[in-house]
Amino acid sequence: MPVPVPVKTDGRAVPIAAALMGVAAVLNGADAVIVRLLAGEVHPLIIGFTRAAFGLAVVLPWILTRVDLAASPYRWLHLVRAGLKLASLVAFFVAFAHAPLSDVVAINFTMPIFLTLGAWAVLGERMTLPKLLAVVAGFAGMLIVIRPGEGGMNPALSFALAGAVLTAVIQLMLRRMALRDTTDRLVAWNLLTMAPLGLLAALFVWQTPTPAQFGLLALQGALGALNMTLLTRAFALAEASFLAPLDFLRLPVVAAMAFVFFGEVAGVSTWIGAAVIFGATLIAAGGARYGRHRMPPDGS
């Protein structure tokens, strides 16, 4: 996560930020539905490439006119971060294609738990008792969701878990990189490096999508860029401690879309496990600590 930036808010900005979070949750659900519609027809690596390419096309004018790319003190780290981000996206695409959408979203909420562990192990941050209890509760919630004792764990959920771990690693990198670089450059470099990396990976499995598939892929890329823009704007308008609970909107939105499009019904264990995970992540993230700052998204 980039270094916290003070937020200047007024009474009208807070409901606007909340509305932006709601729209972002809908876009996130649409992203999951598109991946499921493409499942079995378009390889996840191709989806990863087109997501990056179309997302880059949407924001390229902004990059060319407003971002001084050459001023970044990093080169190879941008490439490493983009590779990790591409891997995390592909992992989530595999999970969305083969596991219940609500379960994947619930597992995705574990990312701050892994971030807390990484900050303690790698960055030397203090592991307080509340954080330790949050980590334990988060893993307990994850076990509730994956239900390992009920016929075995869905193998696709292991990809969702891998995606959460990779995202936490990326956030740890961002915490260090943001000390010497700007948010705009971090976002721009990430988009510029992900597209060619995605193309290189996709070439090994390339099959040209049909026009209908191509349309869905283009829509997904545009929605991803719009989602990033909305989240960035929301965190610039309101405090992170207020917006963090609204991230839970993703679960009911995805659950509703999964039911409408695919007839999936989220089980009681999914809701209970997700609630436990989300409560734990709020504690682990230390909402009060960042309450007067915004924490921008990672530019994916």
N, C-alpha and C positions, 0 to 999 in steps of 0.2 A: 504494500500500500504506500502511495506517496506520502510525504510528510504532511500532517494536518495543516489545513489552511483555514484561517478564521472565517466564519460565516457572518455576513451582515444580512439580517432578516428583518422583515416587518410583518404585520398581522396578515397581510394579503399573500405573502410568499408561502406561508406554511401550507394552506390548502392547495395551492398550485403544485407545490412539491409532492404532496400526498397524491394528487391526481396523476402526476407524472409517474409516480411509482406504480399506481394502478394500471396505467396504460402499458408500462414496461412489463408488468406481470402478464398482461394479455399477449404482448408480443413474444414473451418467453414461451407461453403456452403454444402459440402458433408455430414457433420454431420447432418444438417437440413434435407437433402434429405433422409438420412437413417431413421431418426425418422419418417418422413412422410410415407415412404414405410412400416414401421412396425406398423403404426397407426391402431388401432382396432384389431391387432393380438397379440401384446406383450404389457403387462401393463407397464405404465411409470415407476413404481417402479422397475420392472425387468430390464428395460433399464438402469435406474440409477445404479443399482447394477452391471450389466455387464460392463457398462462404467467405473466404478471405478475399478472393478476387473481386466479387461484386461489392463487398463491403468497402474495399479500397476504392473502387470506382466512384462510390457515392461521396466519399470524403476527400478524394484526391484534389479537387479545387481548393479546399481549405488548406490542405498540406502545402500545396505549391505557393499559395499566396500569404500564408500566415506563420509558417513554421520554418525556423532556421535549422535545418537538419545538420549542417556541418558543425554547428556549435556543440553538438553532443560530445561528451568526453568518452563515450563508449562506442565500440564497434562490435566486437565479438559477443559481448554480453547481450546486445540487442538480438543477435542471431540465435543465441542459446535460448533466450526467453521466448522468441517467436517459435522455435522448434518445440519447446515445452508446451506452449499454448496450443499449437496445432495438435500435439499428441493428446492434450486434455480434451479438446473439442472432439477429436475422432473417438476417444474413449466414451464420451457421453453420447455420441451418435450411435455407437454400437449398443449401448445400454438402452437408449430410447427405441431402437429398432426391435429389441428382443425381450425387454422386460416391461412390466407395467409402468406407465409413465409416472404415476404418482409415487411409486417406490423410488424411481430414479431421482425425482426432485427431492424427496425426503433424504436420500443418501447425500445429495449435493449439499444439504445444509450442514454436513459435518466438516466442511472446509475450514471454518474458523477453529474447530477443535484441533485439526492437524496444524493449523497456523500457530496456535498457542504452543503446541509441543515443539514445533520447529523453532519458534522464537526463543524458547527455553534452551533447546539443545544446541542451536547454531549461533544465535545472537546473544546468548547469555542473559536473557531477560529472566527476572525472578519468577519462580513458580510458587505463587501464593496458595493458601489453602482453598479459597474460593475457586481459583483456576483449576486446581487439581480435582476438586469435586465436580467441576463443570466437564472436565475431560472424561472422568469416569462415567458421569451421567450421559454424556454424548455417545460414548461407545455402547452403553446399555441401550440407549434409544436406537442405535444402529442395529443392534442384535434383534430388537423388537421388530424392526422393519424387514430385515432379511429372513427372519424366522428359520434359522439353520436347523432346528430340530423337527420341522414340519415338512418331511419329504425331501429335505436337502435344499440348499441355497440355490436360487436361480443364478447360473454362471454369469449371465449378463450384468448382474448387479456388481460383480467384481470390477467390471469396467467403469461403472459409476463411481465406485470407491477409488479406483485408480485416478479417475478424472478429478475427484476432490483433492486427493493428495498432490497431484501435479499442480492444481490451481493454488494450493497452499505454498508450494515451492516457488511459484511465480510471484506470489505476494511477498514472500521473504526477499526475493531478489529486488522487487520494486522498492521495498523499504530502504535498501542500501542505495540503489540507483537514484532514487528521488532526492538524495542528499546533495547530488551534484548535477542533476538534470531537471528539466521542467516537465510538468505533466503533458503539455502539448507535444514535446519532442518524444516522450516515452510512448505516447499513443501513436504518433505518426510513424516512428521507426518500427513499432510492432506490426502495424498494418502493412508497411512497405516490405518487410522481410517475410511475413507469413505467406504472402501470395506466391512468391517464387519457390519457397520451401514446399508449399502445398502442391505446386505444379510438379516439382521434382518427384515427390512421393507418388502423386497420382499417375504419372506416366507409366509406372510399373503395372498398373491395373486398369489402364485406360480403356473405357468403352464409351463412345460418344452418346450422350443422353439424347432421348427423343425430344422433340419440341415441347411436349407437355412437361417432361421432367426438367428440361432446361428452364422453363418458365417458373417452376417451383423452386429451383435452385437460385435463380435470380431474385425471386421474391424473398427467399430466406436470407440471402446476403444483404439485401436492402433493409429488411427488418432488423437484422443484427446491428447494422450501422445506426439505424434509428434508435434502437434500444440503448445502445451505448450513449448516444446523444441525450436521450431523455434522463438516463440515470445520472450523467454528469451534471446536467442542469438541476435535477432534483437535489443533489448533494451540495450544489452551490447555493440553493435557496433556503435549506433548512438544516437543522442540526442532525448529526448522525444518530444520536440517541433516540430522536423522534422517528427517523426513517427506518432504522434497523428492524423494528417489529413489522413494518409494512412489507418487508421482504417475504414474510410468510404468506402473503397473498398469492404467491406463485403456486402454492400447493392446491388451494381450492380452484384456482383458474385452470390449472392443468388437469385436475381431476374432472372438472366439468367438461372440458374439451375431449378428454379421453372417453368419457361416457357418450358424448354426442357423436363423435366420429367413429369410435371403435367398440362401443358397448362395454368398456371397462368400468368396473366399480371398485373404488378404493376400499380395502378392507379396514376393519376397526384397528387392527394392529398397525397399519400404515399411519393412520391419524394419531394414534397414541405415541408411536415411535417418533414421528415427525415432531410432535409437540414437545417430547422430552429432549430431542436433539436441539430444537430451536431455542428452548429455554436455556439449555446448557450453553449454546453459542452466544447468547446475549450476555451471560455471565463471563464467559471466556474472553469475549471481545472487549469487556470493560467499557460498557456504554457510557458510564459516567465520566470516564477518563477522556473520551473524545467528544463529549457532549456538546462542546461549543466549536467544533471543527467539522469540516466536511472530509470525507474519505473518498476520493474519486474512484470510479471503476478502473480496471486495468487496461482498458482500451481494446478489448477483444471484440 
